[in-house]
Structures are given as C-alpha cells and as structure tokens.
Amino acid sequence: MSTAMVSVPETAARDEIVEVKILISHPMETGFRTGSDGSRIPRDIIHSLRCIYNGEEVFRTEIFPAIAANPYFAFYLRATESGDVTLIWADEQEQEFAETKEITVS
C-alpha cells in the first residue's frame, strides 16, 4: 500500500506559478534483501510519477532504484484555470495510486 501527502494551493491568480509538492510513503524494496525463509524479497519500488492538471499531463518523471524510501518531489505549474490536480504514481507490482487536489483560479 502506498499513501501520499500532497500540497497544492487551494487558490491562485490566473497565470500564477504555483508549487506542487508530494511526499510518497511506500514500502520500497530493493530486491537485494532476503526474507526470514532465505528467499529473495522481490524488488518493489515506485517507478513513475505523473501530474495531470485538468486532463492534461503537465509533469512526468521516471524513478530509479537509488530513490529514497519515502520520495519527495516538488515542481511548479502555471495555474491557468480552476480544476483538479491529480498526482499518479505506479510501482513495480503494477499498482497505480492517485491523489487529487482542487485548485480555484481567479
């Protein structure tokens, strides 16, 4: 299971540059450890993060095995209209997680 703390301003002026922040909690597993029975624990890391703003992808990153256990990302976007900011991340177990915040542009 993966959860996240997402920070998106609730309001912004039209064309204002706003900061989007996400701290993802995920049981990152490198694939190098062994379990109590001696078998290898399969690798399970977050491999991608996307941001969809009103249906349009505005940010995407690929994540590699050297990432921290609870990765933190911050990036900027231009607030052009009110709507949803959705952050979607996926792990190597083919699970996809999402968190949506609403922004009101005046």
PLY file of the C-alpha trace (Angstrom):
ply
format ascii 1.0
element vertex 106
property float x
property float y
property float z
element edge 105
property int vertex1
property int vertex2
end_header
0.00 0.00 0.00
1.18 3.48 -0.80
-0.06 6.80 0.53
0.98 10.37 -0.07
0.85 13.83 1.38
0.10 16.27 -1.44
0.33 20.05 -1.21
-1.35 22.21 -3.86
-2.51 25.78 -3.14
-6.30 25.98 -2.77
-6.42 29.28 -4.66
-4.23 31.08 -7.19
-4.39 34.07 -9.51
-4.71 33.34 -13.23
-1.28 32.53 -14.74
0.35 32.39 -11.30
3.17 29.87 -10.95
2.30 27.52 -8.06
4.35 24.86 -6.32
3.07 21.28 -6.15
4.65 19.02 -3.51
4.24 15.31 -2.84
5.74 13.04 -0.18
5.07 9.40 -1.02
5.06 6.68 1.62
5.74 3.32 0.01
7.41 0.12 1.29
10.29 0.45 -1.16
12.13 -2.86 -1.57
15.44 -3.04 -3.44
15.25 -6.72 -4.37
18.57 -7.45 -2.66
17.24 -8.46 0.77
16.15 -11.95 1.78
13.18 -12.89 3.91
13.21 -14.99 7.07
12.96 -18.16 4.95
16.07 -17.18 2.94
14.22 -16.39 -0.27
14.83 -13.12 -2.04
12.23 -10.38 -1.49
11.18 -9.12 -4.95
12.03 -5.55 -5.90
9.11 -3.17 -5.43
9.90 0.49 -5.99
7.90 3.37 -7.35
8.93 3.70 -10.98
6.93 6.69 -12.23
5.10 9.82 -11.15
2.75 11.92 -13.30
0.75 15.09 -12.73
-2.49 15.66 -14.62
-3.93 19.19 -14.49
-7.48 19.38 -15.87
-6.96 16.34 -18.06
-3.56 17.38 -19.44
-0.28 15.84 -18.34
1.97 18.65 -17.10
4.71 16.69 -15.32
6.21 13.20 -15.62
9.26 11.56 -14.12
10.78 8.10 -14.17
12.21 6.90 -10.86
15.17 4.56 -10.49
16.29 2.10 -7.75
18.51 4.61 -5.92
15.46 6.64 -4.84
14.83 7.26 -1.13
12.42 5.12 0.87
9.85 7.92 1.07
10.49 10.05 -2.01
9.66 13.75 -2.02
9.04 15.73 -5.21
8.34 19.41 -5.78
7.67 21.11 -9.10
5.86 24.14 -10.47
2.91 24.62 -12.77
1.08 27.61 -14.18
-2.45 27.95 -12.78
-4.49 28.77 -15.87
-7.97 27.66 -14.78
-9.81 26.15 -11.83
-9.88 22.38 -11.68
-8.21 19.23 -10.46
-4.53 18.50 -9.99
-4.07 14.72 -9.92
-0.81 13.02 -8.99
-0.48 9.40 -10.13
2.37 7.09 -9.18
2.99 3.44 -10.04
5.14 0.70 -8.55
6.74 -2.44 -9.92
3.87 -4.62 -8.70
1.74 -2.88 -11.37
-0.21 -0.99 -8.72
-1.20 2.57 -9.51
-2.08 5.13 -6.85
-3.56 8.63 -7.19
-4.30 11.69 -5.11
-6.36 14.63 -6.37
-6.49 18.20 -5.07
-8.64 21.05 -6.36
-7.32 24.49 -7.20
-9.51 27.58 -7.68
-8.13 30.18 -10.10
-9.46 33.73 -10.01
0 1
1 2
2 3
3 4
4 5
5 6
6 7
7 8
8 9
9 10
10 11
11 12
12 13
13 14
14 15
15 16
16 17
17 18
18 19
19 20
20 21
21 22
22 23
23 24
24 25
25 26
26 27
27 28
28 29
29 30
30 31
31 32
32 33
33 34
34 35
35 36
36 37
37 38
38 39
39 40
40 41
41 42
42 43
43 44
44 45
45 46
46 47
47 48
48 49
49 50
50 51
51 52
52 53
53 54
54 55
55 56
56 57
57 58
58 59
59 60
60 61
61 62
62 63
63 64
64 65
65 66
66 67
67 68
68 69
69 70
70 71
71 72
72 73
73 74
74 75
75 76
76 77
77 78
78 79
79 80
80 81
81 82
82 83
83 84
84 85
85 86
86 87
87 88
88 89
89 90
90 91
91 92
92 93
93 94
94 95
95 96
96 97
97 98
98 99
99 100
100 101
101 102
102 103
103 104
104 105
